């Protein structure tokens, strides 16, 4: 072999080894402060999950709070899309709807380019809800499903999880139950193509105690509850060609992150969408009361309205 081809081959081999050994980059996008204390703690929740992965080998993490990554340029805050360069997975924990970090400005286009490269995407709680005209089809393509206004509902109820499918994301997970704002009657890909339900439960009749509304209730959701239809509350998906995603509808109440199985499921899912091998027993982590009170948003307690007033 001549010298130049030999050098080129050697350089290529080194690049391949370097790429194989490079740590997987996981980027958390934590939304702005929202709701009351210990609810929708996007920043604290993201940083807690980051802490749980701090010692996991072959992984590097970064949390951007207050929404989409940004930088100050000449005294003006501007998007920092370069912060997502080289990411193997993006995890969004935020409010949804029209203010969803992925829906403002050109962020869907930025994410689309990353998804085309096979970057993983995880959506936690309200972040599974785009708007129907903007984001819904993208979310269904990228993670397999989404909350749809006037179809899906968001009641608070206690879900019991007794069994799980055999999947990398469920490794080491034990039966558990938590009271949360578990969304259901979601919109998924046709025939659930490439989608695997991870958490399923049957909502109680009390989940339909509110009048009909865009999030509160509708005939389809009421019929499903009346029939006792099991509902998918967390799922994982694979995109045709390349890429993985997950949606987790819990996470309204921050203190639920202390539940070992709930936390393990989400940590396993984060690794899985990043293309990291999940250990046989899942991600092992410990969360203390001190951890749960760290990095909380400063929020005012909402006053209780007078009788008959909202």
C-alpha positions in Angstrom: 0.0 0.0 0.0 1.4 3.4 -1.0 2.1 6.0 1.7 -0.7 8.4 0.9 -3.5 5.8 0.7 -2.1 4.2 3.9 -2.2 7.5 5.7 -5.8 8.2 4.5 -6.8 4.7 5.7 -5.2 5.2 9.1 -6.8 8.6 9.5 -10.2 7.1 8.7 -9.7 4.3 11.1 -8.8 6.7 13.9 -11.9 8.8 13.1 -14.1 5.7 13.3 -12.6 4.7 16.7 -12.9 8.2 18.0 -16.6 8.4 16.9 -17.3 5.1 18.5 -15.7 6.3 21.8 -17.2 9.8 21.8 -19.8 10.3 24.6 -23.4 10.6 23.6 -24.6 14.2 24.0 -28.0 14.6 25.6 -29.6 18.1 25.6 -32.4 19.0 27.9 -34.7 22.0 27.0 -36.5 23.0 30.1 -39.5 25.4 29.7 -40.3 28.5 31.5 -41.8 28.7 35.0 -45.4 27.5 35.1 -48.2 26.6 37.5 -47.9 26.6 41.2 -45.0 25.4 43.5 -43.9 21.8 42.8 -45.9 21.6 39.6 -44.4 21.9 36.1 -40.9 22.3 37.6 -39.3 22.0 34.2 -35.9 23.3 35.3 -35.7 21.4 38.5 -37.0 18.2 36.9 -34.5 18.4 34.0 -31.7 19.1 36.4 -32.7 16.2 38.6 -32.7 13.8 35.6 -29.4 15.3 34.6 -28.0 14.6 38.1 -29.2 11.0 37.9 -27.1 10.5 34.7 -24.1 12.4 35.9 -22.0 9.3 36.6 -23.4 7.2 33.7 -20.4 6.2 31.5 -20.3 7.4 27.9 -22.9 10.2 28.4 -22.6 14.0 28.6 -25.6 16.2 29.4 -26.5 19.9 29.2 -29.6 21.6 30.5 -30.9 24.8 28.9 -33.6 26.5 31.1 -36.2 29.1 30.3 -37.0 27.6 26.9 -35.0 27.2 23.7 -31.2 27.7 24.0 -30.2 31.3 23.6 -27.3 33.7 23.9 -26.8 37.4 24.3 -25.6 39.1 21.1 -25.0 42.9 21.4 -27.3 43.0 24.4 -30.1 41.2 22.6 -31.1 37.6 23.4 -31.1 35.4 20.3 -31.6 31.7 19.6 -28.5 29.5 19.9 -29.4 26.7 17.6 -25.7 25.7 17.6 -26.2 24.5 21.1 -28.0 21.5 19.6 -25.1 20.6 17.2 -23.8 17.1 17.9 -26.7 16.2 20.1 -27.7 12.5 20.1 -30.9 13.2 21.9 -33.0 16.2 22.8 -35.4 16.1 25.8 -38.1 18.7 26.1 -39.8 19.2 29.4 -42.0 22.3 29.1 -45.5 23.7 28.6 -47.1 22.9 25.3 -49.7 24.5 23.0 -48.8 27.6 21.1 -46.0 28.5 23.5 -44.2 25.2 23.1 -40.5 25.8 22.7 -40.5 23.7 19.5 -43.3 25.7 17.9 -42.0 29.3 18.0 -40.0 30.9 15.3 -38.2 28.3 13.1 -37.6 25.7 15.8 -39.7 23.0 14.1 -37.4 23.3 11.0 -34.3 23.2 13.3 -35.6 20.0 14.9 -36.6 18.5 11.6 -33.0 18.7 10.3 -31.8 17.0 13.5 -34.5 14.3 13.3 -33.5 13.6 9.7 -30.0 12.9 11.0 -31.4 10.4 13.5 -31.3 12.5 16.7 -33.6 11.1 19.4 -36.4 13.1 20.9 -38.1 12.8 24.2 -41.2 14.8 25.3 -42.2 15.0 29.0 -45.7 16.0 30.3 -47.2 19.1 28.6 -44.4 19.0 26.0 -46.3 16.2 24.3 -49.0 18.8 23.2 -48.3 20.8 20.1 -51.1 22.6 18.2 -53.1 20.8 15.5 -52.0 23.1 12.6 -48.4 23.4 13.8 -46.4 20.5 15.3 -48.9 17.7 15.5 -47.9 15.9 12.4 -44.2 16.5 13.2 -44.6 15.1 16.7 -46.4 12.0 15.4 -43.6 11.5 12.8 -40.8 12.1 15.3 -42.0 10.4 18.6 -45.1 8.5 17.4 -47.9 10.4 19.1 -49.2 13.6 20.6 -51.9 15.2 22.7 -54.7 16.4 20.5 -57.1 19.2 21.6 -60.8 18.1 21.8 -59.7 14.4 21.6 -57.2 13.9 24.4 -57.8 14.8 28.1 -55.7 15.8 31.1 -57.4 14.8 34.3 -55.6 14.2 37.6 -55.9 10.5 38.7 -54.0 7.7 40.2 -52.7 5.2 37.6 -51.6 1.7 38.7 -48.9 0.0 36.6 -48.6 -3.7 37.3 -47.0 -5.0 34.2 -44.7 -3.8 31.4 -43.7 -5.0 28.0 -40.3 -6.5 27.4 -38.2 -3.5 26.1 -34.9 -1.9 26.9 -36.8 1.1 28.5 -38.5 -1.2 31.1 -35.4 -2.9 32.3 -35.3 -3.0 36.1 -38.7 -1.3 36.5 -41.0 -2.7 39.2 -44.8 -2.2 39.5 -45.8 1.2 40.9 -48.6 3.7 41.0 -48.6 7.5 41.2 -51.2 10.2 41.2 -50.5 12.6 38.4 -52.0 14.5 35.5 -51.9 11.5 33.3 -53.0 12.4 29.7 -54.9 9.9 27.7 -56.9 9.3 24.5 -53.9 10.5 22.6 -53.4 10.6 18.8 -50.9 8.0 17.6 -49.6 6.9 14.2 -52.0 4.9 12.1 -52.0 1.3 13.4 -49.4 2.3 16.0 -46.7 1.7 13.4 -43.3 1.7 15.1 -44.9 2.6 18.4 -44.6 0.5 21.6 -46.9 1.4 24.6 -44.8 1.3 27.8 -47.2 2.5 30.5 -50.9 1.6 30.2 -53.7 1.9 32.7 -57.5 2.1 32.8 -58.7 5.5 34.0 -61.5 5.6 36.6 -64.9 7.1 35.9 -63.9 10.1 38.1 -61.4 11.0 35.3 -64.3 12.2 33.3 -65.9 14.4 36.1 -65.3 17.7 34.3 -67.5 19.2 31.6 -66.5 18.8 28.0 -63.7 21.1 26.9 -60.6 21.2 24.8 -58.6 19.4 27.5 -61.3 18.4 29.9 -63.6 15.9 28.2 -65.2 14.9 24.9 -67.6 12.1 23.8 -64.7 9.8 22.5 -62.8 10.0 25.8 -66.0 9.4 27.8 -66.8 6.4 25.7 -63.3 4.9 26.1 -63.5 5.3 29.9 -67.0 3.9 30.1 -65.8 0.8 28.2 -62.7 0.4 30.4 -60.3 0.8 27.5 -56.7 0.6 28.6 -54.9 3.9 27.8 -51.3 4.5 26.7 -49.7 7.0 29.1 -46.0 6.5 28.0 -44.7 5.1 24.7 -41.5 4.8 22.7 -41.2 4.8 18.9 -38.8 4.2 16.1 -38.7 6.4 13.0 -38.5 4.8 9.6 -34.8 4.8 8.5 -33.3 6.1 11.7 -34.1 7.8 15.0 -36.1 7.1 18.2 -38.6 9.0 20.3 -40.6 8.8 23.5 -43.5 10.5 25.1 -44.2 10.5 28.9 -47.4 12.2 29.9 -46.7 12.2 33.7 -44.4 14.7 35.3 -47.0 17.3 36.5 -46.1 16.9 40.1 -42.4 17.3 40.8 -42.4 15.0 43.9 -43.3 12.0 41.8 -39.7 12.0 40.6 -38.9 10.4 43.9 -40.6 7.2 42.8 -37.8 4.9 41.7 -39.7 3.1 39.0 -41.1 6.2 37.4 -37.7 7.9 37.4 -36.0 4.8 36.1 -38.4 4.5 33.2 -37.8 8.0 32.0 -34.0 7.7 32.5 -34.0 4.5 30.6 -36.0 6.1 27.8 -33.5 9.1 27.6 -30.6 6.7 27.1 -32.5 4.6 24.6 -33.5 7.5 22.4 -29.8 8.7 22.5 -28.7 5.3 21.2 -27.1 4.2 24.5 -27.4 0.6 25.7 -29.6 0.5 28.8 -28.1 -1.7 31.6 -29.9 -5.0 32.4 -31.2 -3.5 35.6 -31.9 -0.1 34.1 -30.4 3.2 35.3 -29.7 3.1 39.0 -30.2 6.4 40.8 -30.9 7.8 44.2 -32.9 11.0 44.9 -33.1 12.6 48.3 -35.5 15.2 49.7 -32.7 17.7 49.3 -32.4 16.8 45.6 -36.2 17.4 45.2 -36.0 20.9 46.6 -33.0 21.9 44.5 -33.3 24.3 41.6 -37.0 25.0 42.0 -38.5 27.9 40.2 -39.5 30.9 42.4 -43.3 30.9 42.3 -46.1 32.6 44.2 -48.8 30.6 45.8 -52.0 31.3 43.9 -54.7 32.8 46.2 -57.8 30.7 46.8 -60.7 32.4 45.0 -63.7 33.5 46.9 -66.8 31.2 46.8 -68.5 31.6 43.4 -65.6 33.3 41.8 -62.8 32.1 39.6 
